[in-house]
């Protein structure tokens, strides 16, 4: 969802991006069709950090929404971005 408060644009989640193949990842095109660009998004609220909700934050090595503040639950951030948890994950 994209919410225009009149003073800022807030995006709820970013979808899967291209993580699950070429048929997904249409958020940027849909924003453009609605008359907005990724650079205009002020804040992004992440409901939870599963790939189908955060996969659209990046495109390759580039940030898709360069001017947005990303907001997520601290427990999710601590779990998913923990180096200890990353070290436990399988390599493949």
N, CA, C and O atoms as a MOPAC input file, in Angstrom:
PM7 MOZYME 1SCF
protein

 N      0.83700 1    -1.18400 1     0.00000 1
 C      0.00000 1     0.00000 1     0.00000 1
 C      0.87400 1     1.23700 1     0.00000 1
 O      1.92100 1     1.25900 1     0.64800 1
 N      0.45900 1     2.26300 1    -0.71500 1
 C      1.10800 1     3.56200 1    -0.69200 1
 C      0.11100 1     4.54900 1    -0.11400 1
 O     -1.00300 1     4.69300 1    -0.61800 1
 N      0.52000 1     5.22100 1     0.94100 1
 C     -0.35000 1     6.17700 1     1.62200 1
 C      0.22100 1     7.56800 1     1.41800 1
 O      1.37700 1     7.83100 1     1.75200 1
 N     -0.59000 1     8.45100 1     0.87200 1
 C     -0.21000 1     9.84500 1     0.71400 1
 C     -0.91600 1    10.62500 1     1.80500 1
 O     -2.13100 1    10.81200 1     1.75000 1
 N     -0.16200 1    11.08400 1     2.80100 1
 C     -0.75500 1    11.80700 1     3.92400 1
 C     -0.98400 1    13.27800 1     3.60300 1
 O     -1.59200 1    14.00700 1     4.38700 1
 N     -0.49800 1    13.70300 1     2.45900 1
 C     -0.54600 1    15.11600 1     2.11900 1
 C      0.77900 1    15.79100 1     2.40400 1
 O      1.11800 1    16.79500 1     1.77700 1
 N      1.53300 1    15.24200 1     3.35300 1
 C      2.85300 1    15.79600 1     3.64600 1
 C      3.97000 1    14.78600 1     3.41000 1
 O      5.13900 1    15.16400 1     3.32100 1
 N      3.61800 1    13.50100 1     3.30800 1
 C      4.62700 1    12.49300 1     2.99000 1
 C      3.98200 1    11.27000 1     2.36600 1
 O      2.77800 1    11.03900 1     2.48000 1
 N      4.83300 1    10.49200 1     1.69900 1
 C      4.40800 1     9.22600 1     1.11100 1
 C      4.94200 1     8.09200 1     1.97000 1
 O      6.13800 1     8.01700 1     2.25400 1
 N      4.03900 1     7.21300 1     2.37900 1
 C      4.39900 1     6.07400 1     3.22100 1
 C      4.05200 1     4.79800 1     2.46600 1
 O      2.92400 1     4.61800 1     2.00700 1
 N      5.02800 1     3.92700 1     2.34800 1
 C      4.84000 1     2.64200 1     1.68900 1
 C      4.78600 1     1.55500 1     2.75400 1
 O      5.62900 1     1.51800 1     3.65100 1
 N      3.80200 1     0.67600 1     2.65900 1
 C      3.70000 1    -0.46400 1     3.56700 1
 C      4.26800 1    -1.67700 1     2.83400 1
 O      3.67200 1    -2.16700 1     1.87500 1
 N      5.41700 1    -2.15300 1     3.29000 1
 C      6.14400 1    -3.26400 1     2.67900 1
 C      6.57600 1    -2.92300 1     1.25200 1
 O      6.10900 1    -1.94900 1     0.66200 1
 N      7.47200 1    -3.74000 1     0.71700 1
 C      7.99000 1    -3.47800 1    -0.62800 1
 C      7.80900 1    -4.65200 1    -1.56900 1
 O      8.30700 1    -4.62900 1    -2.69400 1
 N      7.10300 1    -5.67600 1    -1.12400 1
 C      6.91600 1    -6.84300 1    -1.97300 1
 C      8.18900 1    -7.65600 1    -2.11800 1
 O      9.18400 1    -7.41200 1    -1.43500 1
 N      8.14000 1    -8.61900 1    -3.01300 1
 C      9.23900 1    -9.57200 1    -3.17700 1
 C     10.34500 1    -9.07900 1    -4.09900 1
 O     11.41300 1    -9.68800 1    -4.17100 1
 N     10.09600 1    -7.98400 1    -4.80100 1
 C     11.08500 1    -7.58900 1    -5.79600 1
 C     11.22900 1    -8.70800 1    -6.81400 1
 O     10.23600 1    -9.32100 1    -7.20600 1
 N     12.43300 1    -8.97500 1    -7.23900 1
 C     12.66900 1   -10.04100 1    -8.22200 1
 C     13.15500 1   -11.33400 1    -7.57100 1
 O     13.65600 1   -12.22300 1    -8.26000 1
 N     13.01100 1   -11.44600 1    -6.24800 1
 C     13.51700 1   -12.62100 1    -5.53700 1
 C     12.87400 1   -13.92400 1    -5.98000 1
 O     13.51400 1   -14.97400 1    -5.91700 1
 N     11.62500 1   -13.88400 1    -6.42400 1
 C     10.90700 1   -15.10800 1    -6.77000 1
 C     10.60500 1   -15.20200 1    -8.26000 1
 O      9.64600 1   -15.86500 1    -8.65700 1
 N     11.40000 1   -14.55700 1    -9.07100 1
 C     11.24200 1   -14.68300 1   -10.51100 1
 C     10.72300 1   -13.42700 1   -11.18000 1
 O     10.39200 1   -12.44800 1   -10.50900 1
 N     10.65300 1   -13.45300 1   -12.49600 1
 C     10.35100 1   -12.25800 1   -13.28000 1
 C      8.89200 1   -11.82400 1   -13.28400 1
 O      8.58300 1   -10.73400 1   -13.76400 1
 N      7.98900 1   -12.64700 1   -12.76300 1
 C      6.57600 1   -12.25700 1   -12.79900 1
 C      6.18500 1   -11.38200 1   -11.61600 1
 O      5.09000 1   -10.82100 1   -11.59700 1
 N      7.06200 1   -11.25900 1   -10.63500 1
 C      6.80500 1   -10.38500 1    -9.48500 1
 C      7.69200 1    -9.14700 1    -9.60900 1
 O      8.34300 1    -8.94400 1   -10.63400 1
 N      7.71400 1    -8.33700 1    -8.58100 1
 C      8.59500 1    -7.17700 1    -8.60300 1
 C      8.09600 1    -6.03500 1    -9.45700 1
 O      8.89100 1    -5.35300 1   -10.10400 1
 N      6.80900 1    -5.81500 1    -9.47200 1
 C      6.21100 1    -4.75600 1   -10.29900 1
 C      5.95000 1    -3.46400 1    -9.52200 1
 O      5.30200 1    -2.55500 1   -10.03900 1
 N      6.44600 1    -3.37600 1    -8.29100 1
 C      6.14700 1    -2.21000 1    -7.45600 1
 C      6.60800 1    -0.90600 1    -8.09600 1
 O      5.84900 1     0.06200 1    -8.12600 1
 N      7.83100 1    -0.86000 1    -8.60700 1
 C      8.32300 1     0.37900 1    -9.20500 1
 C      7.47100 1     0.79800 1   -10.40400 1
 O      7.15900 1     1.97800 1   -10.56800 1
 N      7.10200 1    -0.16200 1   -11.23200 1
 C      6.25300 1     0.14600 1   -12.39200 1
 C      4.87700 1     0.62400 1   -11.94300 1
 O      4.31000 1     1.53900 1   -12.54000 1
 N      4.34600 1     0.01200 1   -10.90200 1
 C      3.03300 1     0.42600 1   -10.40200 1
 C      3.08700 1     1.80500 1    -9.75900 1
 O      2.14700 1     2.58900 1    -9.89700 1
 N      4.17500 1     2.11000 1    -9.05800 1
 C      4.34000 1     3.46800 1    -8.51900 1
 C      4.35200 1     4.48500 1    -9.65900 1
 O      3.68100 1     5.51500 1    -9.59500 1
 N      5.11900 1     4.18100 1   -10.69500 1
 C      5.20300 1     5.08600 1   -11.83900 1
 C      3.83500 1     5.27100 1   -12.49000 1
 O      3.46000 1     6.38800 1   -12.84800 1
 N      3.09400 1     4.18300 1   -12.64100 1
 C      1.75800 1     4.26300 1   -13.23900 1
 C      0.82100 1     5.13000 1   -12.40400 1
 O     -0.10400 1     5.74200 1   -12.93600 1
 N      1.06400 1     5.18000 1   -11.09400 1
 C      0.24900 1     6.00200 1   -10.19500 1
 C      0.77200 1     7.43600 1   -10.10400 1
 O      0.18300 1     8.27200 1    -9.41700 1
 N      1.87700 1     7.72000 1   -10.79700 1
 C      2.40300 1     9.08000 1   -10.81700 1
 C      3.46800 1     9.37100 1    -9.77800 1
 O      3.73900 1    10.53500 1    -9.48200 1
 N      4.07600 1     8.33400 1    -9.21900 1
 C      5.10100 1     8.51200 1    -8.18700 1
 C      6.40200 1     7.84700 1    -8.61000 1
 O      6.41800 1     6.97700 1    -9.48000 1
 N      7.48800 1     8.26800 1    -7.98200 1
 C      8.77900 1     7.61800 1    -8.20000 1
 C      9.29400 1     7.09200 1    -6.86400 1
 O      8.88500 1     7.58900 1    -5.81500 1
 N     10.17600 1     6.10600 1    -6.87900 1
 C     10.73400 1     5.59500 1    -5.62600 1
 C     11.42300 1     6.68000 1    -4.79100 1
 O     11.42700 1     6.61200 1    -3.56100 1
 N     11.99800 1     7.66600 1    -5.45500 1
 C     12.68600 1     8.74900 1    -4.74100 1
 C     11.73400 1     9.60400 1    -3.91200 1
 O     12.16700 1    10.29300 1    -2.98800 1
 N     10.45000 1     9.56700 1    -4.23000 1
 C      9.46400 1    10.36900 1    -3.50300 1
 C      8.99200 1     9.71700 1    -2.20900 1
 O      8.39300 1    10.38900 1    -1.36800 1
 N      9.24600 1     8.43300 1    -2.03200 1
 C      8.76900 1     7.73000 1    -0.83900 1
 C      9.57400 1     8.19300 1     0.37000 1
 O     10.80300 1     8.13400 1     0.37500 1
 N      8.85600 1     8.65800 1     1.39900 1
 C      9.49300 1     9.19400 1     2.60300 1
 C      9.74900 1     8.14000 1     3.67100 1
 O     10.79000 1     8.15500 1     4.32900 1
 N      8.80400 1     7.22900 1     3.84300 1
 C      8.92700 1     6.20800 1     4.88400 1
 C      8.41600 1     4.88100 1     4.34900 1
 O      7.50200 1     4.83500 1     3.52600 1
 N      9.02700 1     3.79700 1     4.83500 1
 C      8.56400 1     2.44600 1     4.51600 1
 C      8.36400 1     1.72500 1     5.83400 1
 O      9.28200 1     1.63400 1     6.65000 1
 N      7.16200 1     1.21300 1     6.03600 1
 C      6.86300 1     0.41500 1     7.22800 1
 C      6.88400 1    -1.05400 1     6.82700 1
 O      6.10600 1    -1.48700 1     5.97700 1
 N      7.77300 1    -1.80700 1     7.44200 1
 C      7.88600 1    -3.23700 1     7.18000 1
 C      7.04100 1    -3.96900 1     8.21600 1
 O      7.29300 1    -3.86000 1     9.41600 1
 N      6.03900 1    -4.71600 1     7.75400 1
 C      5.16500 1    -5.42900 1     8.69100 1
 C      5.87200 1    -6.61400 1     9.32100 1
 O      5.67100 1    -6.90600 1    10.50000 1
 N      6.69800 1    -7.29600 1     8.54500 1
 C      7.57200 1    -8.35600 1     9.05000 1
 C      8.62000 1    -8.63500 1     7.97900 1
 O      8.40000 1    -8.37400 1     6.79700 1
 N      9.75100 1    -9.16500 1     8.40400 1
 C     10.90100 1    -9.23200 1     7.50600 1
 C     11.01200 1   -10.56100 1     6.74900 1
 O     12.06500 1   -11.19900 1     6.75200 1
 N      9.92700 1   -10.96100 1     6.10800 1
 C      9.98100 1   -12.10800 1     5.20900 1
 C     10.31900 1   -11.59000 1     3.81400 1
 O     10.02000 1   -10.43900 1     3.49700 1
 N     10.93500 1   -12.42300 1     2.97900 1
 C     11.38800 1   -11.94400 1     1.67000 1
 C     10.28700 1   -11.37400 1     0.78400 1
 O     10.54700 1   -10.49100 1    -0.03200 1
 N      9.06600 1   -11.86500 1     0.93500 1
 C      7.98200 1   -11.33800 1     0.10600 1
 C      7.48400 1    -9.97900 1     0.58600 1
 O      6.58700 1    -9.39800 1    -0.02600 1
 N      8.04900 1    -9.47300 1     1.66100 1
 C      7.69200 1    -8.14200 1     2.17600 1
 C      8.85600 1    -7.16000 1     2.10800 1
 O      8.64000 1    -5.94800 1     2.09900 1
 N     10.09600 1    -7.66900 1     2.06100 1
 C     11.27100 1    -6.79100 1     2.05400 1
 C     12.12800 1    -6.93100 1     0.80000 1
 O     13.09500 1    -6.18800 1     0.62700 1
 N     11.78600 1    -7.87300 1    -0.07300 1
 C     12.60900 1    -8.12300 1    -1.25400 1
 C     12.71400 1    -6.94800 1    -2.20000 1
 O     13.65500 1    -6.87800 1    -2.99100 1
 N     11.77600 1    -6.02800 1    -2.13800 1
 C     11.80100 1    -4.86800 1    -3.01400 1
 C     12.59000 1    -3.69100 1    -2.48100 1
 O     12.62500 1    -2.63700 1    -3.11600 1
 N     13.22600 1    -3.84500 1    -1.32700 1
 C     14.04700 1    -2.75400 1    -0.78700 1
 C     15.30600 1    -2.51800 1    -1.61800 1
 O     15.78100 1    -1.38900 1    -1.73800 1
 N     15.83500 1    -3.59100 1    -2.18600 1
 C     17.07600 1    -3.52100 1    -2.95300 1
 C     16.83800 1    -4.05800 1    -4.35900 1
 O     15.96500 1    -4.89700 1    -4.57900 1
 N     17.61600 1    -3.56900 1    -5.28700 1
 C     17.63900 1    -4.11300 1    -6.64400 1
 C     19.11500 1    -4.32700 1    -6.96300 1
 O     19.84300 1    -3.38300 1    -7.27100 1
 N     19.53900 1    -5.58300 1    -6.88400 1
 C     20.97400 1    -5.85900 1    -6.97900 1
 C     21.65900 1    -5.26800 1    -5.76200 1
 O     21.29400 1    -5.57700 1    -4.62700 1
 N     22.64500 1    -4.42300 1    -5.99200 1
 C     23.35500 1    -3.75700 1    -4.89800 1
 C     22.83100 1    -2.35000 1    -4.62900 1
 O     23.41100 1    -1.62000 1    -3.82600 1
 N     21.75200 1    -1.96500 1    -5.28600 1
 C     21.24200 1    -0.59700 1    -5.17700 1
 C     19.99000 1    -0.51800 1    -4.31300 1
 O     19.13000 1    -1.39700 1    -4.35000 1
 N     19.91200 1     0.54900 1    -3.54200 1
 C     18.72500 1     0.84000 1    -2.74400 1
 C     17.64700 1     1.36600 1    -3.68500 1
 O     17.91100 1     2.26400 1    -4.48400 1
 N     16.45200 1     0.82400 1    -3.60300 1
 C     15.36500 1     1.22900 1    -4.50200 1
 C     14.73200 1     2.54600 1    -4.04800 1
 O     14.33800 1     3.36500 1    -4.87900 1
 N     14.63400 1     2.74900 1    -2.74400 1
 C     13.97500 1     3.94100 1    -2.19100 1
 C     15.01700 1     4.76100 1    -1.42700 1
 O     15.06300 1     4.70300 1    -0.19800 1
 N     15.85200 1     5.52200 1    -2.13700 1
 C     17.01900 1     6.15400 1    -1.51800 1
 C     16.71000 1     7.21500 1    -0.47300 1
 O     17.56300 1     7.51400 1     0.36200 1
 N     15.53100 1     7.78200 1    -0.49700 1
 C     15.20700 1     8.85700 1     0.44300 1
 C     14.29900 1     8.41400 1     1.57800 1
 O     13.89900 1     9.22800 1     2.41000 1
 N     13.97400 1     7.13500 1     1.61600 1
 C     13.00700 1     6.63900 1     2.60000 1
 C     13.68300 1     6.20000 1     3.89000 1
 O     14.77400 1     5.62900 1     3.88700 1
 N     13.00700 1     6.48200 1     4.98000 1
 C     13.35600 1     5.91700 1     6.27800 1
 C     12.60600 1     4.59700 1     6.38000 1
 O     11.38700 1     4.55700 1     6.20900 1
 N     13.33100 1     3.51500 1     6.65700 1
 C     12.70700 1     2.19600 1     6.77300 1
 C     12.44900 1     1.91700 1     8.24400 1
 O     13.35000 1     2.01200 1     9.07700 1
 N     11.20800 1     1.57200 1     8.55000 1
 C     10.82100 1     1.29000 1     9.93100 1
 C     10.39300 1    -0.17100 1    10.03900 1
 O      9.57100 1    -0.65100 1     9.25900 1
 N     10.96700 1    -0.86600 1    11.02000 1
 C     10.64400 1    -2.27600 1    11.24700 1
 C     10.70300 1    -2.54400 1    12.74100 1
 O     11.33700 1    -1.80300 1    13.49200 1
 N     10.04100 1    -3.60700 1    13.16100 1
 C     10.05700 1    -4.01000 1    14.55800 1
 C     11.47900 1    -4.38000 1    14.97600 1
 O     12.16900 1    -5.10100 1    14.25500 1
 N     11.91500 1    -3.89600 1    16.12100 1
 C     13.28100 1    -4.14200 1    16.57900 1
 C     13.56700 1    -5.62800 1    16.76700 1
 O     14.68600 1    -6.07400 1    16.51400 1
 N     12.57100 1    -6.40400 1    17.20900 1
 C     12.77900 1    -7.84800 1    17.37200 1
 C     13.08500 1    -8.51300 1    16.02700 1
 O     13.96200 1    -9.37300 1    15.94400 1
 N     12.36400 1    -8.11800 1    14.98100 1
 C     12.63700 1    -8.64700 1    13.64400 1
 C     14.03900 1    -8.26500 1    13.18500 1
 O     14.78100 1    -9.09900 1    12.66700 1
 N     14.38700 1    -7.01600 1    13.37500 1
 C     15.71500 1    -6.54300 1    12.97300 1
 C     16.79400 1    -7.32400 1    13.71100 1
 O     17.75200 1    -7.79800 1    13.10100 1
 N     16.63700 1    -7.45600 1    15.01600 1
 C     17.63500 1    -8.17400 1    15.81100 1
 C     17.78700 1    -9.61900 1    15.35000 1
 O     18.90300 1   -10.13600 1    15.29400 1
 N     16.68100 1   -10.27200 1    15.02100 1
 C     16.73900 1   -11.67100 1    14.59800 1
 C     17.32400 1   -11.81100 1    13.19300 1
 O     18.29400 1   -12.54200 1    12.99400 1
 N     16.73700 1   -11.11100 1    12.22200 1
 C     17.10400 1   -11.32500 1    10.82600 1
 C     18.45100 1   -10.73000 1    10.44900 1
 O     19.07500 1   -11.18900 1     9.49200 1
 N     18.90900 1    -9.73300 1    11.16900 1
 C     20.19400 1    -9.11600 1    10.84100 1
 C     21.30100 1    -9.50700 1    11.81100 1
 O     22.39300 1    -8.93900 1    11.76900 1
 N     21.02800 1   -10.46300 1    12.67300 1
 C     22.00900 1   -10.93600 1    13.64600 1
 C     23.12600 1   -11.71100 1    12.95000 1
 O     22.86100 1   -12.64700 1    12.19600 1
 N     24.35700 1   -11.32500 1    13.19900 1
 C     25.48400 1   -12.05500 1    12.62200 1
 C     25.51600 1   -13.49100 1    13.13200 1
 O     25.85900 1   -14.40300 1    12.38100 1
 N     25.16600 1   -13.70100 1    14.39000 1
 C     25.14000 1   -15.06200 1    14.94900 1
 C     24.13700 1   -15.93600 1    14.19400 1
 O     24.42500 1   -17.09800 1    13.90600 1
 N     22.96900 1   -15.39000 1    13.87200 1
 C     21.98200 1   -16.15700 1    13.10700 1
 C     22.44600 1   -16.37900 1    11.66900 1
 O     22.23300 1   -17.45000 1    11.10300 1
 N     23.07200 1   -15.37600 1    11.08800 1
 C     23.60000 1   -15.54400 1     9.73000 1
 C     24.65900 1   -16.64200 1     9.69000 1
 O     24.71500 1   -17.42200 1     8.74000 1
 N     25.49000 1   -16.69900 1    10.71500 1
 C     26.54000 1   -17.72100 1    10.77500 1
 C     25.96400 1   -19.13100 1    10.88300 1
 O     26.59900 1   -20.08900 1    10.44300 1
 N     24.77200 1   -19.27200 1    11.46300 1
 C     24.12100 1   -20.58000 1    11.60800 1
 C     23.42700 1   -21.04200 1    10.32500 1
 O     23.14700 1   -22.23000 1    10.16500 1
 N     23.15400 1   -20.12500 1     9.43200 1
 C     22.39600 1   -20.45300 1     8.21900 1
 C     23.23400 1   -21.30700 1     7.27100 1
 O     24.45200 1   -21.14200 1     7.19600 1
 N     22.58300 1   -22.22200 1     6.54400 1
 C     23.32100 1   -23.01700 1     5.55500 1
 C     23.90000 1   -22.11900 1     4.46500 1
 O     23.34600 1   -21.06100 1     4.16900 1
 N     24.97900 1   -22.53000 1     3.89000 1
 C     25.65800 1   -21.72900 1     2.86100 1
 C     24.90200 1   -21.68800 1     1.53600 1
 O     25.08800 1   -20.75500 1     0.75500 1
 N     24.06200 1   -22.67200 1     1.26900 1
 C     23.37200 1   -22.70200 1    -0.03000 1
 C     21.97500 1   -22.21000 1     0.02700 1
 O     21.28800 1   -22.18300 1    -0.99300 1

